[in-house]
Each structure stands twice: as C-alpha cells, then as structure tokens.
Amino acid sequence: MTDSYADPGTPDHRSAARYLWWLTISQRQRVAGGTVIGTLWMVCLLLPPYLMQRAVDDGLQSGKTGTLVGWVAALVGAALLNAWLGIMRHRIMTRVRMDATFRTIKVVVAHSARLGAELPRRVSTGEVASIGVGDVAQMSQTLTITGPGVGAVVAYLVAAALLLSISVPLALVVLLGVPLLVVVVGPLLERLQGAESKYREQQGALTARLGDIVGGMRVLNGIGGKEMMASRYLRGSQDLQGEGYRVGAVTSWIQALSVGLPALFLALVTWLAARMAAEGTITIGTLVAVYGYVAVLVVPVSNFIEGGYDLTRGLVAARRVIRVLALKPTVEDAATLRPAPGEPSTLRDADSGVELAPGRMTAIVSARPADSAAVVDRLGRYSASAATWGGVPLAEVALAEVRSRIVVADNDADFFSGPLRSVVGGRSEHTGPSIAQAFKDAAAEEIVQAMPDGLDTPIQAQGSNLSGGQRQRLRLVRALLADPEVLLLVEPTSAVDAHTEAAMAAGLRRARTGRTTALTSTSPVLLEQADTVAYLVDGRLAAAGPHRELLASEPGYRALVARGETDTESMSAEEAVR
C-alpha cells in the first residue's frame, strides 16, 4: 500500500469515476479490510433477532431456565461482538477517509507547483480554495461507502435468505423493496448531481471574487469602487444562496426518503408477519425474529440511499479536482535535453532581439510594460520561445537546471505566511550577516526595525500585514538572498518613493556586481545603474546602449523616460500623503 504522505502515486484523472477508483485502489488493503469488517458488522446485526427467536421459542417454557440463560448469554456476546466490529469499522473507514484526503491534497499541491506561474492564469483562486475546503472532504466521504456498502448488499441477501426460510411472501417483499427504492430515489440523485455541480461552480467564482476584492481593497478605496464591487458580491451571494436552497430542497427529499421509506418497508413486513402469527403459520419467536430482521434491514437500505447520495456528491467534487489535474504546463522538458552552459553565458531572446551579457546589468524599457515582461518570461522560460543560452536553445535545457540558475522575481510574487526570516529566506539557509546585507541592499532595514519581533515577526499570507512598498522591498530581499547566476526582475521599484528607489537601485547594483542581472523599468534612477539599456518598440529591440547615450540619440526613449520621471514624482507625493 502506498504511503499517501510520502508518495501519493500517479492519479487517474481521465474521468471523475476513474479518479475515485484510483483513490480506492491506492489503499486497497485498507479498503479490503474495511469491507470485511463492515460486512461482518452488518451481517452480525442479524444475530440478535435469531438469538431472540431461540430464547423465546426454546427458553420461555417450563423448566427451560438454563436454556433461556444460555440464549441470553449468547445475545450479550453478540452485542459485545457487534460493538467491537462497529469500533473497528469506524476506525478503518476514518483511515480510508483521511488517506484519500491527504492523497488528493498532495497530488493537487504537487500539480499546482508543477504549473507554477501558469496556475493563476488558468484557474481562479476561488476554484483552488473551494477544492481544498469542500471537494476534498466530499470525495473522501464517498470512499467510506466501500465498507458499509458491500456489507449492506451481503446483509440484504442474508436477511432475504433467512426470511425465505420462514415465508416466501415475506422474502419477496424484501427482495422487491430495494429496487422500488432505487426507482423512487434514482431521479432525485440525478437531479442533485446537476444542482450540486452548478452550486460548486458559483461558489468557486464567488470565492475568487471575494479574494479579488480583499486583495484590491486599497485600490478600490482610492478610485471609489468599493461600493460597486460590494454590490456585485452581494448579488452573487444572493444567487449562490438561491442555488443552495435548490440543492437543499433535493437533499431534504433524499434524506427524508432514506428515513421514511425503510420505515414503511418495516411496517409492511411486520404487518404481514403479525397476520401470519395470528393465523398460527409462524411462532411468536419467529414473529420477533422477522421484526428484528426487517428492523436490521433498515440499516443497509438506508446505506443504499446515503451511499448513492455520497457517490453523487463525490463525483461532482471529483470533476472539479480532475479539471485542475488535467491542466498541462505550457513549458515542459523536451524529449531530448542538452547540457546548459557550464559557465555564465549570454542569454538571447530571439523574439525581441534582447541580449543579456554575462556579468552585466541590463535594463529592458518599453512603452508597453507587457512587452518587457514578455521578454523576461521567455528568458526565464516561463513561456515558449526560441531563446538561447550560450548558443544552446533554452527549451532544450532541463527545466530544473533553468529554475536553479535563472530566477525571475515578479512584482506580484506571492508571500506565504510565517516568520519574516523564512519568508525572505526561501529554501536556503542564510547567516545573520548575509540577511542583514540583503536587507540593506534592498533598503528594507527599517522594515525589520519596525517589526515587534524583528526577523521572527509573523508575516500573514500574501503579506497582507505589509504595505505595498514593504512587500516590494521584501521581494527584492528574497531575490538577492537566492543569489542566482541570472536574476530577472520585473518592475522592482514601482511601489516605492523616489528616495527609497534610489537606495534600492544603488543596493541592487552593489549586490549584483559581476552577476548577470536584468530588470524592466522606465525609472531613470534604475536606468542610470544599468550597464546597458535595451529599448523596445512594439516588442522588438529598437536600440541598445548606456542610458545617457539613448537619451541623446532616441527621441522616443527620451519621451518615455521623461514620463517615468513624472510618474516617480507622483509616487513620491503619494507616499508622502500616506
């Protein structure tokens, strides 16, 4: 049996049913054990009615006190056995449920890590959140029908056989009762599947909208859009509430039938048995046994209905999971790989003509920031391109080596929650002096000084307890501590004031001297620090050279940089107001 913590295995995501089956066979021994225990428990529930029959018919006679005591003792033993089997069944089913939960979480997290930066472009945050909050638990609950489900079928057949030995009409009522339940409940389960699917879709979309509102609250306040977004969320919430009522209506009927139909079933069989006892066809003890058998049958019959209900919801949840698992990364390792350059080499983006010389700082400037960011994505191999690295096609280099030697520090890179030290440290261990120097180079020393516990201060997810400028400086700290061979920065100073930007620019130059570095920006403060500026027009290299030379020779560049100076002054004024 695979350990879901160490190796969850390769999921079968060709369909929702296949995924649930994969979760089942991945822990086949545990599921088989649960099935055996569940079957024994369900069948042993039929022992007390039989023992009561024997106690009534054989023990309630004059001079049969010893026989009565023996059957009563057997009844107590059966009760203890059933109690032990019930405990073991519950424990095993709990382990089955937890294994399925952690197995799904692990495969979803691993696949999300494989998708990397592509995940938020193709799946909303709400979709992933709703999978983790609701769908995983629902699928895991579905797997618990394996034990009680098989046991219910076996117990149903055993009870029918016992009733057949007593009366053929009683057995026929039992045998025909379950198909009737399927006819009644089946359409409701199908309707529930459609309603549940629609509800889950709306729930994911609404969760994503809430995340967008919370993440952009400062901007919304600034432009006066908070009320508009709040009203949209309110309408979406009301629609979701209505859909939830529809799901609840179908669910209430299913749950009502799961209780009511077995009770009617019990009443019918009991009435028939009582008529037979009154006519003398069966004994009083047999009547007691028939009542007990049918009362026990309420358990498997209810399990049939509840199992169908859980399976329906599990399939809906599994569809949402396999939708994520079916996503394929745009960038993957080629069939044939070539070794990367053994030493720092030139990175060239064939689509734009931009070249990053080893050991030098290059600034990429464009009137459209998306064009500059696209160059970084291609050079960092986050999108398909014909970029080369020392003459070797970047697409033919192992992706793991590209990621270890070329780091893209995006301006929207996420923060995980945890102590500030681990938030900026990444996966590497750093000494006190190296951390202090990185904070100094990123002009972020005051952030640590303002924290109540310094580097041990907890940072919330997404850095929500930090300002935009603080988050940006900490992203630079993290990038500098990573110390890659090639560092590609996207707008590293766009959220700070002019004074802080000048300190960050000088610190970046100091920290990356002799290392290949590229950044996208139109800020003159940063451009002054660059060895080479690559000026793009319509996504193609129009000119390259030192900042001051381009100012003198390129009117378009000069106008763009002048606009950058104006933006910097505006940012400084805004920071002053804050």
TIFI-675904 format. One line per field, with one value per residue (C-alpha): residue number from 1; x, y, z. Coordinates in nm, 2 decimals. Layout:
TIFI-675904
k NUM, ... .
u X, ... .
v Y, ... .
w Z, ... .
//
This chain:
TIFI-675904
k 1, 2, 3, 4, 5, 6, 7, 8, 9, 10, 11, 12, 13, 14, 15, 16, 17, 18, 19, 20, 21, 22, 23, 24, 25, 26, 27, 28, 29, 30, 31, 32, 33, 34, 35, 36, 37, 38, 39, 40, 41, 42, 43, 44, 45, 46, 47, 48, 49, 50, 51, 52, 53, 54, 55, 56, 57, 58, 59, 60, 61, 62, 63, 64, 65, 66, 67, 68, 69, 70, 71, 72, 73, 74, 75, 76, 77, 78, 79, 80, 81, 82, 83, 84, 85, 86, 87, 88, 89, 90, 91, 92, 93, 94, 95, 96, 97, 98, 99, 100, 101, 102, 103, 104, 105, 106, 107, 108, 109, 110, 111, 112, 113, 114, 115, 116, 117, 118, 119, 120, 121, 122, 123, 124, 125, 126, 127, 128, 129, 130, 131, 132, 133, 134, 135, 136, 137, 138, 139, 140, 141, 142, 143, 144, 145, 146, 147, 148, 149, 150, 151, 152, 153, 154, 155, 156, 157, 158, 159, 160, 161, 162, 163, 164, 165, 166, 167, 168, 169, 170, 171, 172, 173, 174, 175, 176, 177, 178, 179, 180, 181, 182, 183, 184, 185, 186, 187, 188, 189, 190, 191, 192, 193, 194, 195, 196, 197, 198, 199, 200, 201, 202, 203, 204, 205, 206, 207, 208, 209, 210, 211, 212, 213, 214, 215, 216, 217, 218, 219, 220, 221, 222, 223, 224, 225, 226, 227, 228, 229, 230, 231, 232, 233, 234, 235, 236, 237, 238, 239, 240, 241, 242, 243, 244, 245, 246, 247, 248, 249, 250, 251, 252, 253, 254, 255, 256, 257, 258, 259, 260, 261, 262, 263, 264, 265, 266, 267, 268, 269, 270, 271, 272, 273, 274, 275, 276, 277, 278, 279, 280, 281, 282, 283, 284, 285, 286, 287, 288, 289, 290, 291, 292, 293, 294, 295, 296, 297, 298, 299, 300, 301, 302, 303, 304, 305, 306, 307, 308, 309, 310, 311, 312, 313, 314, 315, 316, 317, 318, 319, 320, 321, 322, 323, 324, 325, 326, 327, 328, 329, 330, 331, 332, 333, 334, 335, 336, 337, 338, 339, 340, 341, 342, 343, 344, 345, 346, 347, 348, 349, 350, 351, 352, 353, 354, 355, 356, 357, 358, 359, 360, 361, 362, 363, 364, 365, 366, 367, 368, 369, 370, 371, 372, 373, 374, 375, 376, 377, 378, 379, 380, 381, 382, 383, 384, 385, 386, 387, 388, 389, 390, 391, 392, 393, 394, 395, 396, 397, 398, 399, 400, 401, 402, 403, 404, 405, 406, 407, 408, 409, 410, 411, 412, 413, 414, 415, 416, 417, 418, 419, 420, 421, 422, 423, 424, 425, 426, 427, 428, 429, 430, 431, 432, 433, 434, 435, 436, 437, 438, 439, 440, 441, 442, 443, 444, 445, 446, 447, 448, 449, 450, 451, 452, 453, 454, 455, 456, 457, 458, 459, 460, 461, 462, 463, 464, 465, 466, 467, 468, 469, 470, 471, 472, 473, 474, 475, 476, 477, 478, 479, 480, 481, 482, 483, 484, 485, 486, 487, 488, 489, 490, 491, 492, 493, 494, 495, 496, 497, 498, 499, 500, 501, 502, 503, 504, 505, 506, 507, 508, 509, 510, 511, 512, 513, 514, 515, 516, 517, 518, 519, 520, 521, 522, 523, 524, 525, 526, 527, 528, 529, 530, 531, 532, 533, 534, 535, 536, 537, 538, 539, 540, 541, 542, 543, 544, 545, 546, 547, 548, 549, 550, 551, 552, 553, 554, 555, 556, 557, 558, 559, 560, 561, 562, 563, 564, 565, 566, 567, 568, 569, 570, 571, 572, 573, 574, 575, 576, 577, 578 .
u 0.00, 0.14, 0.20, -0.01, 0.23, 0.55, 0.43, 0.07, 0.11, 0.00, -0.37, -0.60, -0.78, -0.94, -1.28, -1.44, -1.53, -1.18, -1.03, -1.25, -1.15, -0.78, -0.83, -0.98, -0.72, -0.44, -0.52, -0.67, -0.56, -0.72, -1.03, -1.05, -1.00, -1.28, -1.50, -1.45, -1.51, -1.81, -1.96, -1.91, -2.06, -2.36, -2.43, -2.37, -2.65, -2.88, -2.76, -2.97, -3.30, -3.22, -3.10, -3.41, -3.62, -3.44, -3.47, -3.85, -3.93, -3.69, -3.64, -3.98, -4.10, -4.15, -3.82, -3.61, -3.45, -3.10, -3.18, -3.31, -2.99, -2.78, -2.95, -2.95, -2.57, -2.53, -2.73, -2.50, -2.19, -2.34, -2.39, -2.03, -1.91, -2.11, -1.98, -1.62, -1.68, -1.85, -1.55, -1.31, -1.52, -1.53, -1.16, -1.07, -1.32, -1.18, -0.83, -0.97, -1.12, -0.80, -0.58, -0.80, -0.80, -0.42, -0.36, -0.58, -0.43, -0.08, -0.14, -0.32, -0.04, 0.22, 0.05, -0.01, 0.37, 0.43, 0.21, 0.38, 0.31, 0.06, -0.19, -0.34, -0.37, -0.58, -0.76, -0.91, -0.80, -1.16, -1.16, -0.85, -0.97, -1.31, -1.14, -0.93, -1.22, -1.51, -1.44, -1.16, -1.37, -1.66, -1.46, -1.31, -1.65, -1.75, -1.48, -1.64, -1.93, -1.69, -1.72, -2.08, -2.19, -2.06, -2.18, -2.52, -2.55, -2.44, -2.67, -2.96, -2.90, -2.86, -3.18, -3.37, -3.24, -3.34, -3.69, -3.72, -3.67, -3.96, -4.20, -4.17, -4.41, -4.21, -3.89, -4.04, -4.15, -3.79, -3.64, -3.87, -3.85, -3.49, -3.55, -3.85, -3.64, -3.39, -3.68, -3.80, -3.47, -3.27, -3.42, -3.36, -2.99, -2.95, -3.12, -2.89, -2.58, -2.68, -2.78, -2.46, -2.24, -2.40, -2.37, -2.00, -1.92, -2.09, -1.92, -1.58, -1.65, -1.78, -1.48, -1.25, -1.44, -1.40, -1.03, -1.00, -1.19, -0.99, -0.66, -0.75, -0.92, -0.67, -0.71, -1.09, -1.10, -0.88, -1.10, -1.43, -1.52, -1.57, -1.94, -1.98, -1.78, -1.96, -2.30, -2.17, -2.06, -2.40, -2.58, -2.35, -2.40, -2.78, -2.76, -2.55, -2.79, -3.08, -2.88, -2.80, -3.17, -3.23, -2.96, -3.10, -3.45, -3.33, -3.11, -3.40, -3.62, -3.34, -3.27, -3.65, -3.69, -3.38, -3.57, -3.93, -3.92, -3.73, -3.98, -4.27, -4.09, -4.05, -4.42, -4.54, -4.33, -4.42, -4.79, -4.76, -4.56, -4.82, -5.10, -4.91, -4.85, -5.22, -5.31, -5.06, -4.84, -4.54, -4.45, -4.43, -4.05, -4.04, -4.25, -3.99, -3.72, -3.89, -3.94, -3.57, -3.45, -3.65, -3.55, -3.19, -3.26, -3.34, -2.96, -2.85, -3.14, -3.05, -2.69, -2.80, -2.97, -2.70, -2.43, -2.60, -2.62, -2.25, -2.14, -2.33, -2.17, -1.83, -1.85, -1.93, -1.63, -1.40, -1.49, -1.36, -1.04, -0.96, -1.02, -0.72, -0.52, -0.58, -0.41, -0.07, 0.22, 0.29, 0.66, 0.79, 1.12, 1.19, 1.22, 1.59, 1.78, 2.11, 2.36, 2.34, 2.65, 2.90, 2.98, 2.79, 2.69, 2.48, 2.10, 1.94, 1.57, 1.52, 1.17, 1.28, 1.65, 1.74, 2.07, 2.18, 2.56, 2.71, 2.82, 2.64, 2.31, 2.07, 1.75, 1.46, 1.25, 0.92, 0.62, 0.41, 0.52, 0.37, 0.63, 0.92, 0.76, 0.71, 1.09, 1.16, 0.91, 1.08, 1.43, 1.32, 1.14, 0.80, 0.67, 0.76, 1.03, 1.34, 1.56, 1.92, 2.17, 2.52, 2.40, 2.20, 1.83, 1.68, 1.39, 1.63, 1.79, 1.64, 1.38, 1.51, 1.85, 1.70, 1.50, 1.81, 2.03, 1.78, 1.54, 1.25, 1.14, 0.80, 0.65, 0.33, 0.52, 0.33, 0.42, 0.35, 0.27, 0.54, 0.83, 0.99, 1.32, 1.16, 0.95, 1.26, 1.49, 1.33, 1.47, 1.83, 2.00, 2.14, 2.37, 2.29, 2.54, 2.41, 2.05, 2.15, 2.33, 2.04, 1.80, 2.05, 2.08, 1.70, 1.66, 1.45, 1.64, 1.37, 1.11, 1.29, 1.34, 0.97, 0.87, 0.80, 1.00, 1.24, 1.31, 1.09, 0.78, 0.49, 0.40, 0.05, -0.03, 0.02, 0.19, -0.14, 0.00, 0.26, 0.22, 0.28, 0.62, 0.73, 0.62, 0.82, 1.14, 1.10, 1.06, 1.39, 1.55, 1.43, 1.57, 1.91, 1.93, 1.85, 2.17, 2.11, 2.35, 2.09, 1.84, 1.55, 1.35, 1.01, 0.94, 1.13, 1.08, 0.73, 0.57, 0.82, 0.90, 1.19, 1.43, 1.38, 1.40, 1.75, 1.87, 1.73, 1.89, 2.23, 2.20, 2.09, 2.40, 2.62, 2.48, 2.48, 2.81, 2.97, 2.64, 2.40, 2.10, 1.81, 1.53, 1.22, 1.16, 1.13, 1.26, 1.57, 1.71, 1.73, 1.84, 2.13, 2.26, 2.23, 2.54, 2.31, 1.96, 1.75, 1.48, 1.19, 0.94, 0.64, 0.81, 1.13, 1.47, 1.50, 1.82, 2.07, 2.34, 2.40, 2.11, 2.27, 2.35, 2.00, 1.87, 2.07, 2.00, 1.65, 1.36, 1.10, 1.32, 1.37, 1.00, 0.93, 1.19, 1.07, 0.72, 0.88, 1.03, 0.68, 0.55, 0.82, 0.74, 0.37, 0.46, 0.68, 0.39, 0.15, 0.40, 0.43, 0.05, 0.05 .
v 0.00, 0.34, 0.59, 0.89, 1.12, 1.01, 0.91, 0.97, 0.79, 0.89, 0.99, 0.86, 1.18, 1.06, 1.09, 1.15, 0.79, 0.68, 0.92, 0.79, 0.44, 0.54, 0.67, 0.34, 0.10, 0.32, 0.19, -0.14, -0.34, -0.09, -0.07, -0.45, -0.48, -0.22, -0.41, -0.74, -0.57, -0.37, -0.69, -0.88, -0.60, -0.57, -0.95, -0.99, -0.74, -1.02, -1.24, -1.08, -1.14, -1.51, -1.54, -1.37, -1.62, -1.91, -1.76, -1.70, -2.04, -2.26, -2.07, -1.95, -2.29, -2.45, -2.60, -2.44, -2.17, -2.29, -2.28, -1.92, -1.82, -1.97, -1.79, -1.46, -1.50, -1.56, -1.25, -1.05, -1.20, -1.10, -0.74, -0.72, -0.86, -0.61, -0.33, -0.43, -0.47, -0.13, 0.03, -0.13, -0.05, 0.32, 0.33, 0.18, 0.39, 0.70, 0.60, 0.54, 0.89, 1.06, 0.87, 0.99, 1.34, 1.37, 1.19, 1.43, 1.73, 1.61, 1.55, 1.88, 2.07, 1.89, 1.96, 2.32, 2.35, 2.20, 2.45, 2.73, 3.07, 2.93, 2.82, 3.17, 3.24, 2.93, 2.86, 3.11, 3.13, 3.05, 2.73, 2.60, 2.72, 2.55, 2.23, 2.24, 2.34, 2.13, 1.90, 1.70, 1.62, 1.52, 1.28, 1.13, 1.08, 0.89, 0.63, 0.54, 0.37, 0.09, -0.10, -0.03, -0.06, -0.41, -0.51, -0.37, -0.59, -0.90, -0.83, -0.77, -1.11, -1.29, -1.13, -1.23, -1.59, -1.60, -1.47, -1.71, -2.00, -1.86, -1.74, -1.69, -1.39, -1.21, -1.28, -1.15, -0.82, -0.78, -0.86, -0.63, -0.34, -0.23, -0.20, 0.01, 0.24, 0.28, 0.38, 0.64, 0.79, 0.75, 1.06, 1.27, 1.17, 1.26, 1.60, 1.65, 1.60, 1.88, 2.12, 2.04, 2.10, 2.44, 2.53, 2.44, 2.64, 2.95, 2.90, 2.89, 3.20, 3.39, 3.29, 3.42, 3.75, 3.79, 3.73, 3.99, 4.24, 4.18, 4.19, 4.52, 4.69, 4.98, 5.04, 5.02, 5.27, 5.50, 5.50, 5.48, 5.14, 4.96, 5.00, 4.88, 4.57, 4.51, 4.53, 4.28, 4.04, 4.08, 3.99, 3.69, 3.58, 3.60, 3.39, 3.14, 3.13, 3.06, 2.78, 2.65, 2.64, 2.43, 2.19, 2.18, 2.10, 1.80, 1.69, 1.71, 1.49, 1.23, 1.23, 1.22, 0.92, 0.75, 0.76, 0.73, 0.45, 0.20, 0.27, 0.20, -0.11, -0.23, -0.16, -0.36, -0.67, -0.65, -0.64, -0.94, -1.14, -1.04, -1.17, -1.50, -1.53, -1.46, -1.74, -1.98, -2.01, -1.89, -1.89, -1.59, -1.62, -1.63, -1.31, -1.15, -1.27, -1.13, -0.80, -0.80, -0.90, -0.62, -0.37, -0.45, -0.42, -0.05, 0.00, -0.14, 0.01, 0.35, 0.28, 0.23, 0.57, 0.75, 0.58, 0.69, 1.05, 1.05, 0.90, 1.17, 1.45, 1.27, 1.26, 1.63, 1.71, 1.47, 1.65, 1.98, 1.81, 1.64, 1.97, 2.11, 1.79, 1.78, 2.12, 2.08, 2.32, 2.52, 2.47, 2.12, 1.94, 1.84, 1.48, 1.53, 1.75, 1.93, 2.04, 2.40, 2.62, 2.54, 2.90, 3.23, 3.29, 3.52, 3.49, 3.59, 3.64, 3.57, 3.71, 4.06, 4.06, 4.14, 4.00, 3.97, 3.98, 3.77, 3.97, 4.28, 4.46, 4.52, 4.73, 4.65, 4.95, 4.96, 5.19, 4.88, 4.71, 4.38, 4.37, 4.40, 4.14, 3.90, 3.92, 3.82, 3.54, 3.40, 3.44, 3.28, 3.00, 3.07, 3.08, 2.90, 3.08, 3.04, 3.20, 3.07, 3.04, 3.04, 2.93, 2.64, 2.66, 2.73, 2.49, 2.20, 2.26, 2.07, 2.29, 2.21, 2.35, 2.66, 2.72, 2.67, 2.91, 3.16, 3.33, 3.55, 3.79, 3.90, 4.21, 4.01, 3.72, 3.57, 3.56, 3.25, 3.31, 3.25, 3.43, 3.71, 3.52, 3.22, 3.44, 3.60, 3.31, 3.07, 2.72, 2.81, 2.87, 3.21, 3.36, 3.67, 3.89, 3.77, 3.85, 4.19, 4.28, 4.18, 4.40, 4.68, 4.64, 4.64, 4.95, 4.73, 4.77, 4.99, 4.72, 4.48, 4.76, 4.84, 4.48, 4.39, 4.07, 4.16, 3.87, 3.64, 3.86, 3.66, 3.77, 3.69, 3.51, 3.74, 3.98, 4.13, 4.30, 4.49, 4.79, 4.77, 4.93, 4.69, 4.39, 4.51, 4.56, 4.22, 4.06, 4.21, 4.09, 3.74, 3.76, 3.88, 3.61, 3.35, 3.48, 3.31, 3.31, 3.51, 3.74, 3.88, 4.15, 4.28, 4.65, 4.60, 4.96, 5.06, 5.09, 5.29, 5.66, 5.83, 5.83, 5.46, 5.38, 5.55, 5.34, 5.02, 5.10, 5.16, 4.85, 4.63, 4.75, 4.68, 4.33, 4.21, 4.34, 4.08, 3.88, 3.87, 4.08, 4.22, 4.44, 4.60, 4.97, 5.31, 5.48, 5.69, 5.61, 5.24, 5.31, 5.51, 5.20, 4.97, 4.89, 4.85, 4.96, 4.76, 4.99, 4.81, 4.94, 4.71, 4.43, 4.44, 4.58, 4.93, 5.05, 4.94, 5.12, 5.32, 5.53, 5.87, 5.77, 5.66, 5.99, 6.18, 5.96, 5.82, 6.08, 5.80, 5.67, 6.03, 6.10, 5.76, 5.82, 6.18, 6.03, 5.79, 6.08, 6.24, 5.91, 5.89, 6.24, 6.14, 5.83, 6.03, 6.27, 5.98, 5.81, 6.14, 6.16, 5.81 .
w 0.00, -0.10, 0.18, 0.08, 0.27, 0.10, -0.25, -0.34, -0.67, -1.02, -1.03, -1.30, -1.40, -1.72, -1.55, -1.21, -1.16, -1.25, -1.00, -0.72, -0.82, -0.81, -0.46, -0.37, -0.52, -0.39, -0.04, -0.15, 0.16, 0.40, 0.19, 0.17, 0.55, 0.60, 0.36, 0.55, 0.89, 0.76, 0.61, 0.93, 1.14, 0.91, 0.90, 1.27, 1.33, 1.22, 1.50, 1.78, 1.61, 1.56, 1.92, 2.05, 1.84, 2.00, 2.35, 2.31, 2.15, 2.34, 2.67, 2.76, 2.85, 3.19, 3.32, 3.05, 3.26, 3.18, 2.81, 2.84, 3.03, 2.76, 2.48, 2.68, 2.73, 2.36, 2.29, 2.52, 2.35, 2.01, 2.13, 2.25, 1.92, 1.72, 1.94, 1.87, 1.50, 1.49, 1.66, 1.42, 1.11, 1.22, 1.27, 0.94, 0.75, 0.92, 0.80, 0.45, 0.45, 0.59, 0.34, 0.05, 0.18, 0.22, -0.11, -0.30, -0.13, -0.21, -0.58, -0.62, -0.44, -0.64, -0.97, -0.87, -0.81, -1.15, -1.31, -1.11, -1.25, -1.50, -1.23, -1.15, -1.53, -1.59, -1.26, -1.03, -0.67, -0.56, -0.76, -0.58, -0.25, -0.28, -0.38, -0.06, 0.16, 0.03, -0.26, -0.09, 0.21, 0.00, -0.21, 0.10, 0.25, -0.07, -0.01, 0.32, 0.14, 0.04, 0.37, 0.47, 0.10, 0.04, 0.39, 0.31, 0.00, 0.18, 0.48, 0.25, 0.08, 0.41, 0.55, 0.24, 0.27, 0.63, 0.55, 0.26, 0.51, 0.71, 0.43, 0.06, 0.05, 0.32, 0.12, -0.20, -0.03, 0.09, -0.25, -0.44, -0.19, -0.27, -0.65, -0.57, -0.36, -0.65, -0.88, -0.63, -0.53, -0.85, -1.03, -0.72, -0.71, -1.08, -1.01, -0.71, -0.93, -1.16, -0.88, -0.69, -0.99, -1.06, -0.69, -0.68, -0.99, -0.85, -0.51, -0.67, -0.88, -0.57, -0.36, -0.64, -0.65, -0.27, -0.30, -0.57, -0.36, -0.04, -0.24, -0.42, -0.13, -0.12, -0.49, -0.47, -0.19, -0.39, -0.71, -0.52, -0.65, -0.31, -0.31, -0.67, -0.61, -0.28, -0.46, -0.72, -0.45, -0.27, -0.59, -0.65, -0.29, -0.33, -0.64, -0.46, -0.17, -0.41, -0.57, -0.22, -0.14, -0.46, -0.35, 0.00, -0.13, -0.33, -0.04, 0.21, -0.01, -0.03, 0.34, 0.42, 0.19, 0.34, 0.67, 0.57, 0.30, 0.52, 0.80, 0.56, 0.45, 0.81, 0.88, 0.58, 0.66, 1.03, 0.94, 0.71, 0.98, 1.25, 1.03, 0.99, 1.36, 1.43, 1.19, 1.36, 1.05, 1.24, 1.61, 1.84, 1.84, 1.46, 1.46, 1.69, 1.46, 1.15, 1.31, 1.41, 1.06, 0.89, 1.16, 1.09, 0.71, 0.77, 0.82, 0.48, 0.30, 0.44, 0.35, -0.01, -0.03, 0.17, -0.04, -0.36, -0.22, -0.12, -0.45, -0.64, -0.45, -0.47, -0.85, -0.86, -0.64, -0.83, -1.16, -1.01, -0.90, -1.23, -1.41, -1.23, -1.26, -1.64, -1.69, -1.85, -1.81, -2.12, -2.06, -2.01, -2.06, -2.42, -2.52, -2.59, -2.35, -2.39, -2.12, -2.01, -2.05, -1.78, -1.71, -1.72, -2.08, -2.29, -2.28, -2.60, -2.67, -3.04, -3.05, -2.94, -3.01, -2.65, -2.52, -2.16, -2.14, -1.86, -1.55, -1.66, -1.56, -1.85, -1.83, -2.06, -2.14, -2.33, -2.36, -2.30, -1.98, -2.10, -2.38, -2.13, -1.90, -2.20, -2.27, -1.91, -1.93, -2.24, -2.10, -1.77, -1.96, -1.83, -2.18, -2.50, -2.71, -2.92, -2.66, -2.64, -2.35, -2.47, -2.81, -2.66, -2.71, -2.37, -2.45, -2.47, -2.12, -1.83, -1.66, -1.31, -1.41, -1.56, -1.24, -1.02, -1.22, -1.37, -1.12, -1.22, -0.95, -1.05, -0.89, -0.80, -0.65, -0.35, 0.02, 0.23, 0.60, 0.85, 1.03, 0.83, 0.83, 0.65, 0.42, 0.27, 0.31, 0.06, 0.06, 0.15, 0.49, 0.54, 0.81, 1.00, 0.81, 0.47, 0.57, 0.71, 0.39, 0.17, 0.38, 0.35, -0.03, -0.07, 0.15, 0.38, 0.71, 0.86, 0.80, 1.03, 1.28, 1.29, 1.34, 1.71, 1.70, 1.42, 1.18, 1.39, 1.34, 1.17, 0.82, 0.71, 0.38, 0.08, 0.31, 0.40, 0.71, 0.50, 0.27, -0.10, -0.07, 0.21, 0.01, -0.29, -0.09, 0.08, -0.27, -0.36, -0.03, -0.12, -0.47, -0.35, -0.09, -0.36, -0.53, -0.87, -1.16, -1.36, -1.19, -1.39, -1.21, -1.32, -1.21, -0.88, -0.75, -0.89, -0.54, -0.35, -0.32, -0.51, -0.20, -0.14, -0.51, -0.53, -0.23, -0.38, -0.72, -0.56, -0.34, -0.63, -0.83, -0.53, -0.46, -0.82, -0.94, -1.17, -1.19, -1.48, -1.40, -1.60, -1.49, -1.65, -1.57, -1.71, -1.40, -1.47, -1.12, -1.22, -1.58, -1.45, -1.27, -1.58, -1.79, -2.10, -2.17, -2.43, -2.57, -2.72, -2.98, -3.05, -2.87, -3.08, -2.99, -3.14, -2.97, -2.70, -2.51, -2.20, -2.06, -2.14, -2.50, -2.56, -2.41, -2.67, -2.97, -2.93, -2.90, -2.82, -2.54, -2.41, -2.41, -2.23, -1.96, -1.91, -1.84, -1.60, -1.41, -1.38, -1.25, -1.00, -0.87, -0.84, -0.65, -0.41, -0.34, -0.29, -0.04, 0.14, 0.18, 0.32 .
//
